């Protein structure tokens, strides 16, 4: 796993994508998201997002997903939004995710970083 500084440097370079990478049967990742999950070893975060796609309250056109890490006890919270309306909250009992937080968009089946939007 890369450290916080290395991951932030990689994220700063993610301003578009050259390819899409199949993740689940109906989801793909951009280059930036694939780089993030490899560098931070957090494919589990994508599994959390994918596992909620059956939820009827989630807009399939535009979703915002955030992970916030509590450094005191190494726990986290994943939240899913339809634009600004909170739909999903899942507590993560333990995470070693190196950043304090991350935001991902899911737009029409594509998971991307905000800088790739």
MARGUDO-998873 format. One record per atom (N, C-alpha, C): x, y negated, z; residue in three letters; atom name; residue number from 1. Coordinates in pm, 1 decimal, always signed. Example, Ala and Ser with C-alpha at 12.3 -4.5 7.8 and 13.67 -1.06 7.14 Angstrom:
<pts>
PT         c1         c2         c3   rest   atom    nr
PT    +1319.0     +569.0     +780.0    ala      N     1
PT    +1230.0     +450.0     +780.0    ala     CA     1
PT    +1320.0     +330.0     +780.0    ala      C     1
PT    +1285.0     +225.0     +708.0    ser      N     2
PT    +1367.0     +106.0     +714.0    ser     CA     2
PT    +1290.0       -3.0     +787.0    ser      C     2
</pts>
This chain:
<pts>
PT         c1         c2         c3   rest   atom    nr
PT      +84.5     +117.5       +0.0    unk      N     1
PT       +0.0       +0.0       +0.0    unk     CA     1
PT      +89.2     -124.1       +0.0    unk      C     1
PT      +51.3     -218.9      -82.8    unk      N     2
PT     +125.2     -345.2      -88.3    unk     CA     2
PT      +81.6     -433.4      +28.7    unk      C     2
PT     +166.7     -529.3      +64.1    unk      N     3
PT     +132.4     -619.3     +174.2    unk     CA     3
PT      +45.7     -735.2     +125.4    unk      C     3
PT       +0.1     -813.8     +219.2    unk      N     4
PT      -93.3     -923.1     +190.5    unk     CA     4
PT      -37.9    -1018.9      +84.7    unk      C     4
PT      +86.0    -1058.6      +99.1    unk      N     5
PT     +146.5    -1154.1       +4.9    unk     CA     5
PT     +154.8    -1096.3     -136.2    unk      C     5
PT     +195.2     -970.2     -146.0    unk      N     6
PT     +205.5     -905.2     -277.4    unk     CA     6
PT      +68.6     -894.9     -344.3    unk      C     6
PT      -32.9     -861.8     -266.2    unk      N     7
PT     -167.9     -849.2     -322.1    unk     CA     7
PT     -220.6     -985.0     -366.6    unk      C     7
PT     -198.5    -1086.9     -285.6    unk      N     8
PT     -244.0    -1220.5     -324.7    unk     CA     8
PT     -175.7    -1267.1     -453.4    unk      C     8
PT      -49.7    -1234.4     -469.0    unk      N     9
PT      +23.0    -1269.3     -592.0    unk     CA     9
PT      -40.3    -1199.6     -712.2    unk      C     9
PT      -71.6    -1070.9     -697.5    unk      N    10
PT     -138.6     -997.1     -804.9    unk     CA    10
PT     -275.6    -1055.9     -836.0    unk      C    10
PT     -348.3    -1092.5     -732.4    unk      N    11
PT     -483.0    -1147.6     -751.4    unk     CA    11
PT     -477.9    -1282.1     -824.3    unk      C    11
PT     -374.6    -1360.8     -798.1    unk      N    12
PT     -361.0    -1490.4     -865.3    unk     CA    12
PT     -340.5    -1475.6    -1015.7    unk      C    12
PT     -294.6    -1359.8    -1058.5    unk      N    13
PT     -271.2    -1334.2    -1200.9    unk     CA    13
PT     -395.2    -1279.9    -1271.2    unk      C    13
PT     -497.9    -1246.9    -1195.4    unk      N    14
PT     -618.7    -1186.0    -1252.5    unk     CA    14
PT     -715.2    -1294.6    -1299.7    unk      C    14
PT     -702.0    -1330.9    -1425.9    unk      N    15
PT     -787.5    -1436.8    -1479.7    unk     CA    15
PT     -869.4    -1389.6    -1599.7    unk      C    15
PT     -863.7    -1264.9    -1627.2    unk      N    16
PT     -939.1    -1206.5    -1737.6    unk     CA    16
PT     -908.0    -1058.2    -1743.0    unk      C    16
PT     -966.9     -989.4    -1835.7    unk      N    17
PT     -938.1     -847.2    -1847.8    unk     CA    17
PT     -917.0     -810.9    -1993.5    unk      C    17
PT     -831.2     -714.7    -2015.4    unk      N    18
PT     -808.6     -664.1    -2150.1    unk     CA    18
PT     -881.1     -533.1    -2172.5    unk      C    18
PT     -919.6     -467.5    -2063.3    unk      N    19
PT     -985.0     -337.1    -2074.9    unk     CA    19
PT    -1082.8     -318.0    -1959.0    unk      C    19
PT    -1175.3     -227.7    -1980.5    unk      N    20
PT    -1268.5     -187.7    -1875.7    unk     CA    20
PT    -1239.4      -42.6    -1841.6    unk      C    20
PT    -1248.0      -11.5    -1712.8    unk      N    21
PT    -1211.4     +120.5    -1663.9    unk     CA    21
PT    -1332.7     +185.2    -1600.0    unk      C    21
PT    -1373.3     +298.8    -1653.4    unk      N    22
PT    -1491.2     +369.3    -1603.0    unk     CA    22
PT    -1469.2     +408.0    -1457.8    unk      C    22
PT    -1570.3     +380.5    -1375.3    unk      N    23
PT    -1560.2     +414.9    -1234.9    unk     CA    23
PT    -1665.2     +517.7    -1195.4    unk      C    23
PT    -1788.9     +481.9    -1201.2    unk      N    24
PT    -1899.8     +573.4    -1177.1    unk     CA    24
PT    -1970.0     +587.9    -1311.4    unk      C    24
PT    -2067.0     +676.9    -1321.6    unk      N    25
PT    -2133.1     +693.2    -1451.9    unk     CA    25
PT    -2185.6     +563.1    -1511.4    unk      C    25
PT    -2226.6     +469.6    -1427.9    unk      N    26
PT    -2285.4     +346.5    -1481.4    unk     CA    26
PT    -2209.2     +220.6    -1439.6    unk      C    26
PT    -2085.7     +235.0    -1389.3    unk      N    27
PT    -2006.7     +119.5    -1347.8    unk     CA    27
PT    -1868.7     +122.4    -1411.6    unk      C    27
PT    -1818.2       +4.1    -1442.9    unk      N    28
PT    -1680.8      -10.0    -1491.6    unk     CA    28
PT    -1610.5     -118.2    -1411.8    unk      C    28
PT    -1477.9     -113.1    -1412.2    unk      N    29
PT    -1394.6     -208.5    -1340.4    unk     CA    29
PT    -1312.9     -289.5    -1439.4    unk      C    29
PT    -1283.7     -412.3    -1402.0    unk      N    30
PT    -1191.1     -492.5    -1481.6    unk     CA    30
PT    -1047.9     -457.2    -1441.5    unk      C    30
PT     -952.7     -507.9    -1518.2    unk      N    31
PT     -811.5     -487.0    -1485.3    unk     CA    31
PT     -778.7     -540.5    -1345.8    unk      C    31
PT     -832.7     -656.5    -1311.3    unk      N    32
PT     -804.2     -717.5    -1181.7    unk     CA    32
PT     -854.6     -634.3    -1065.4    unk      C    32
PT     -974.1     -580.4    -1076.8    unk      N    33
PT    -1029.2     -497.0     -969.6    unk     CA    33
PT     -949.6     -367.6     -958.3    unk      C    33
PT     -914.8     -308.8    -1071.1    unk      N    34
PT     -834.9     -186.1    -1067.4    unk     CA    34
PT     -699.3     -213.0    -1001.0    unk      C    34
PT     -637.5     -324.8    -1032.9    unk      N    35
PT     -510.4     -361.9     -970.5    unk     CA    35
PT     -528.2     -379.3     -820.2    unk      C    35
PT     -635.7     -447.0     -779.1    unk      N    36
PT     -662.9     -468.2     -636.8    unk     CA    36
PT     -678.4     -336.5     -561.9    unk      C    36
PT     -763.3     -248.6     -612.3    unk      N    37
PT     -791.5     -125.3     -537.8    unk     CA    37
PT     -670.4      -32.0     -534.2    unk      C    37
PT     -586.4      -37.5     -635.4    unk      N    38
PT     -463.3      +41.4     -631.1    unk     CA    38
PT     -364.5      -19.1     -531.4    unk      C    38
PT     -346.3     -150.9     -535.9    unk      N    39
PT     -249.2     -217.8     -448.9    unk     CA    39
PT     -290.2     -210.9     -301.8    unk      C    39
PT     -420.3     -223.2     -274.8    unk      N    40
PT     -469.4     -223.1     -136.6    unk     CA    40
PT     -518.9      -85.9      -92.0    unk      C    40
PT     -512.4      +11.5     -183.2    unk      N    41
PT     -560.1     +146.6     -154.8    unk     CA    41
PT     -701.7     +143.5      -95.6    unk      C    41
PT     -791.6      +80.3     -169.6    unk      N    42
PT     -928.7      +62.6     -118.3    unk     CA    42
PT    -1034.5     +107.0     -218.7    unk      C    42
PT    -1014.5     +221.7     -280.7    unk      N    43
PT    -1119.3     +275.6     -367.0    unk     CA    43
PT    -1247.7     +298.8     -288.2    unk      C    43
PT    -1234.8     +316.5     -157.1    unk      N    44
PT    -1351.7     +336.3      -71.1    unk     CA    44
PT    -1446.3     +216.9      -79.6    unk      C    44
PT    -1391.1      +96.7      -97.9    unk      N    45
PT    -1476.1      -22.0     -108.5    unk     CA    45
PT    -1566.0      -12.7     -232.0    unk      C    45
PT    -1511.7      +35.2     -340.8    unk      N    46
PT    -1591.8      +53.4     -461.7    unk     CA    46
PT    -1696.6     +162.1     -441.9    unk      C    46
PT    -1661.0     +265.4     -365.9    unk      N    47
PT    -1758.5     +370.3     -334.2    unk     CA    47
PT    -1875.6     +313.9     -254.1    unk      C    47
PT    -1846.5     +223.9     -161.3    unk      N    48
PT    -1953.8     +160.2      -83.1    unk     CA    48
PT    -2047.0      +83.7     -176.5    unk      C    48
PT    -1989.7       +2.4     -263.7    unk      N    49
PT    -2070.6      -76.2     -357.5    unk     CA    49
PT    -2153.3      +15.6     -447.2    unk      C    49
PT    -2089.0     +116.2     -502.7    unk      N    50
PT    -2159.0     +208.0     -593.3    unk     CA    50
PT    -2270.3     +283.6     -522.3    unk      C    50
PT    -2249.4     +317.7     -397.1    unk      N    51
PT    -2348.8     +397.1     -324.1    unk     CA    51
PT    -2479.9     +322.4     -300.6    unk      C    51
PT    -2478.3     +191.5     -310.9    unk      N    52
PT    -2600.4     +113.3     -289.2    unk     CA    52
PT    -2673.1      +77.6     -418.9    unk      C    52
PT    -2623.8     +118.3     -531.1    unk      N    53
PT    -2685.5      +77.7     -657.2    unk     CA    53
PT    -2824.4     +135.7     -678.1    unk      C    53
PT    -2862.2     +234.6     -601.6    unk      N    54
PT    -2998.6     +288.9     -609.5    unk     CA    54
PT    -3098.4     +201.2     -533.2    unk      C    54
PT    -3049.5     +108.8     -450.4    unk      N    55
PT    -3136.2      +23.1     -369.7    unk     CA    55
PT    -3221.4      -66.2     -460.7    unk      C    55
PT    -3351.4      -54.5     -447.1    unk      N    56
PT    -3444.2     -128.4     -533.2    unk     CA    56
PT    -3439.8     -279.7     -511.0    unk      C    56
PT    -3388.9     -324.0     -395.5    unk      N    57
PT    -3384.1     -467.0     -365.7    unk     CA    57
PT    -3265.8     -538.1     -430.1    unk      C    57
PT    -3169.6     -461.5     -478.3    unk      N    58
PT    -3052.8     -522.0     -542.0    unk     CA    58
PT    -3082.3     -556.4     -686.9    unk      C    58
PT    -3049.1     -676.7     -724.2    unk      N    59
PT    -3061.1     -721.7     -862.2    unk     CA    59
PT    -2953.9     -651.2     -944.6    unk      C    59
PT    -2990.9     -584.4    -1048.3    unk      N    60
PT    -2894.1     -510.7    -1130.4    unk     CA    60
PT    -2818.4     -602.7    -1226.5    unk      C    60
PT    -2859.1     -728.8    -1234.0    unk      N    61
PT    -2794.4     -823.5    -1323.4    unk     CA    61
PT    -2674.9     -892.2    -1258.2    unk      C    61
PT    -2690.3     -937.0    -1131.5    unk      N    62
PT    -2582.4    -1011.7    -1065.1    unk     CA    62
PT    -2582.8     -983.0     -915.8    unk      C    62
PT    -2471.0     -930.7     -866.6    unk      N    63
PT    -2453.9     -903.5     -723.5    unk     CA    63
PT    -2320.8     -962.0     -676.8    unk      C    63
PT    -2318.0    -1002.6     -551.1    unk      N    64
PT    -2194.9    -1048.7     -487.0    unk     CA    64
PT    -2169.5     -956.4     -368.4    unk      C    64
PT    -2049.3     -902.2     -360.0    unk      N    65
PT    -2011.3     -812.6     -250.9    unk     CA    65
PT    -1891.0     -871.2     -179.0    unk      C    65
PT    -1897.2     -873.8      -45.4    unk      N    66
PT    -1785.6     -924.8      +32.9    unk     CA    66
PT    -1742.5     -821.8     +136.5    unk      C    66
PT    -1615.5     -820.5     +163.6    unk      N    67
PT    -1559.7     -744.1     +274.6    unk     CA    67
PT    -1490.7     -844.9     +364.7    unk      C    67
PT    -1528.2     -845.4     +491.6    unk      N    68
PT    -1463.4     -930.5     +591.3    unk     CA    68
PT    -1400.0     -838.5     +694.9    unk      C    68
PT    -1271.1     -860.4     +721.8    unk      N    69
PT    -1196.5     -774.6     +813.0    unk     CA    69
PT    -1177.8     -844.4     +946.2    unk      C    69
PT    -1206.0     -771.6    +1053.8    unk      N    70
PT    -1183.5     -819.1    +1189.9    unk     CA    70
PT    -1045.8     -768.8    +1232.7    unk      C    70
PT     -949.2     -857.8    +1240.7    unk      N    71
PT     -811.3     -818.7    +1272.4    unk     CA    71
PT     -795.8     -771.0    +1417.1    unk      C    71
PT     -887.5     -808.9    +1506.1    unk      N    72
PT     -877.0     -770.0    +1646.5    unk     CA    72
PT     -890.9     -618.9    +1663.4    unk      C    72
PT     -990.8     -560.6    +1598.3    unk      N    73
PT    -1012.4     -416.1    +1614.8    unk     CA    73
PT    -1006.4     -338.9    +1482.7    unk      C    73
PT     -954.0     -400.3    +1378.3    unk      N    74
PT     -935.6     -335.1    +1247.7    unk     CA    74
PT    -1065.5     -279.9    +1189.4    unk      C    74
PT    -1174.5     -346.4    +1217.2    unk      N    75
PT    -1302.6     -305.7    +1159.5    unk     CA    75
PT    -1338.1     -401.9    +1047.2    unk      C    75
PT    -1447.8     -374.2     +981.3    unk      N    76
PT    -1489.9     -461.3     +872.7    unk     CA    76
PT    -1639.2     -456.9     +851.9    unk      C    76
PT    -1685.8     -550.6     +772.9    unk      N    77
PT    -1826.5     -555.3     +734.1    unk     CA    77
PT    -1831.8     -578.2     +584.5    unk      C    77
PT    -1908.5     -494.1     +515.6    unk      N    78
PT    -1933.5     -511.4     +373.7    unk     CA    78
PT    -2074.9     -564.4     +359.8    unk      C    78
PT    -2089.4     -670.6     +282.0    unk      N    79
PT    -2221.6     -729.0     +259.4    unk     CA    79
PT    -2247.5     -738.6     +110.2    unk      C    79
PT    -2372.2     -708.5      +72.0    unk      N    80
PT    -2413.6     -719.1      -67.1    unk     CA    80
PT    -2524.1     -821.9      -79.9    unk      C    80
PT    -2510.5     -908.7     -178.5    unk      N    81
PT    -2604.3    -1018.3     -199.6    unk     CA    81
PT    -2659.4    -1014.7     -341.1    unk      C    81
PT    -2783.1    -1057.8     -355.5    unk      N    82
PT    -2837.7    -1097.8     -484.3    unk     CA    82
PT    -2814.2    -1247.5     -489.2    unk      C    82
PT    -2715.9    -1290.1     -562.5    unk      N    83
PT    -2676.4    -1430.1     -567.2    unk     CA    83
PT    -2645.0    -1477.5     -425.2    unk      C    83
PT    -2739.4    -1537.4     -351.3    unk      N    84
PT    -2711.7    -1583.8     -215.9    unk     CA    84
PT    -2796.2    -1514.1     -109.4    unk      C    84
PT    -2889.4    -1428.5     -148.8    unk      N    85
PT    -2976.4    -1360.3      -52.6    unk     CA    85
PT    -2911.2    -1229.5       -6.3    unk      C    85
PT    -2886.8    -1217.9     +124.7    unk      N    86
PT    -2826.3    -1098.0     +181.0    unk     CA    86
PT    -2922.6     -980.5     +169.4    unk      C    86
PT    -2875.0     -869.7     +113.4    unk      N    87
PT    -2957.4     -750.1      +94.5    unk     CA    87
PT    -2902.3     -632.4     +176.3    unk      C    87
PT    -2770.6     -615.4     +176.8    unk      N    88
PT    -2705.8     -499.1     +238.0    unk     CA    88
PT    -2600.8     -545.0     +338.7    unk      C    88
PT    -2594.7     -478.5     +452.8    unk      N    89
PT    -2485.0     -495.6     +548.1    unk     CA    89
PT    -2442.1     -357.4     +594.6    unk      C    89
PT    -2314.5     -327.4     +581.3    unk      N    90
PT    -2261.8     -200.7     +630.3    unk     CA    90
PT    -2137.1     -227.4     +713.4    unk      C    90
PT    -2137.4     -177.0     +835.7    unk      N    91
PT    -2020.1     -189.2     +921.9    unk     CA    91
PT    -1920.1      -80.2     +886.3    unk      C    91
PT    -1793.4     -117.1     +882.7    unk      N    92
PT    -1684.4      -25.1     +855.7    unk     CA    92
PT    -1607.6      -11.2     +987.4    unk      C    92
PT    -1610.4     +107.6    +1049.3    unk      N    93
PT    -1549.9     +122.2    +1182.4    unk     CA    93
PT    -1398.6      +99.5    +1185.4    unk      C    93
PT    -1330.4     +129.7    +1074.3    unk      N    94
PT    -1185.8     +108.2    +1069.4    unk     CA    94
PT    -1145.0      +79.7     +925.5    unk      C    94
PT    -1056.8      -18.2     +910.4    unk      N    95
PT     -996.9      -44.4     +780.7    unk     CA    95
PT     -857.0     -100.8     +799.4    unk      C    95
PT     -768.4      -65.7     +709.0    unk      N    96
PT     -635.1     -126.2     +707.0    unk     CA    96
PT     -621.2     -217.0     +584.2    unk      C    96
PT     -734.6     -261.6     +530.2    unk      N    97
PT     -733.8     -352.3     +415.6    unk     CA    97
PT     -648.5     -473.8     +452.0    unk      C    97
PT     -548.3     -507.5     +371.3    unk      N    98
PT     -450.0     -608.6     +411.3    unk     CA    98
PT     -497.2     -753.9     +407.9    unk      C    98
PT     -600.9     -784.0     +331.3    unk      N    99
PT     -649.8     -921.4     +325.1    unk     CA    99
PT     -756.9     -944.4     +430.9    unk      C    99
PT     -776.8    -1070.3     +468.3    unk      N   100
PT     -880.5    -1102.1     +566.8    unk     CA   100
PT    -1020.0    -1085.7     +509.2    unk      C   100
PT    -1031.9    -1109.8     +379.4    unk      N   101
PT    -1160.8    -1092.4     +313.3    unk     CA   101
PT    -1139.6    -1081.7     +163.2    unk      C   101
PT    -1241.4    -1034.1      +97.1    unk      N   102
PT    -1239.6    -1024.0      -49.6    unk     CA   102
PT    -1382.4    -1035.2      -99.1    unk      C   102
PT    -1397.4    -1095.0     -214.6    unk      N   103
PT    -1528.3    -1106.3     -278.2    unk     CA   103
PT    -1519.0    -1042.1     -416.0    unk      C   103
PT    -1618.8     -962.4     -448.4    unk      N   104
PT    -1628.1     -900.2     -580.2    unk     CA   104
PT    -1765.6     -929.5     -638.1    unk      C   104
PT    -1773.0     -942.8     -769.2    unk      N   105
PT    -1900.5     -957.1     -837.9    unk     CA   105
PT    -1931.6     -825.8     -908.5    unk      C   105
PT    -2058.4     -795.0     -916.9    unk      N   106
PT    -2103.7     -684.0    -1000.0    unk     CA   106
PT    -2206.9     -743.3    -1095.4    unk      C   106
PT    -2170.3     -750.6    -1222.1    unk      N   107
PT    -2255.2     -814.3    -1322.6    unk     CA   107
PT    -2283.3     -714.0    -1433.5    unk      C   107
PT    -2408.8     -674.3    -1443.3    unk      N   108
PT    -2452.7     -580.1    -1547.1    unk     CA   108
PT    -2361.4     -458.0    -1556.3    unk      C   108
PT    -2327.7     -399.8    -1440.6    unk      N   109
PT    -2249.2     -277.3    -1438.3    unk     CA   109
PT    -2098.9     -295.8    -1439.6    unk      C   109
PT    -2050.6     -420.6    -1440.0    unk      N   110
PT    -1907.0     -447.9    -1440.5    unk     CA   110
PT    -1867.7     -508.5    -1305.5    unk      C   110
PT    -1774.3     -444.9    -1235.8    unk      N   111
PT    -1722.9     -499.0    -1110.0    unk     CA   111
PT    -1599.9     -582.2    -1143.3    unk      C   111
PT    -1601.6     -709.3    -1101.4    unk      N   112
PT    -1493.4     -800.6    -1135.2    unk     CA   112
PT    -1460.5     -893.4    -1020.4    unk      C   112
PT    -1343.3     -952.9    -1026.5    unk      N   113
PT    -1302.9    -1053.4     -930.5    unk     CA   113
PT    -1366.5    -1187.1     -971.3    unk      C   113
PT    -1391.7    -1275.8     -875.4    unk      N   114
PT    -1446.0    -1407.2     -911.4    unk     CA   114
PT    -1358.1    -1482.1    -1013.7    unk      C   114
PT    -1227.0    -1464.5    -1006.4    unk      N   115
PT    -1136.8    -1532.8    -1100.8    unk     CA   115
PT    -1149.2    -1476.6    -1243.0    unk      C   115
PT    -1213.2    -1361.2    -1257.2    unk      N   116
PT    -1232.5    -1301.2    -1390.0    unk     CA   116
PT    -1368.8    -1334.1    -1447.7    unk      C   116
PT    -1449.7    -1408.1    -1374.4    unk      N   117
PT    -1586.0    -1439.0    -1417.1    unk     CA   117
PT    -1586.2    -1544.6    -1523.9    unk      C   117
</pts>
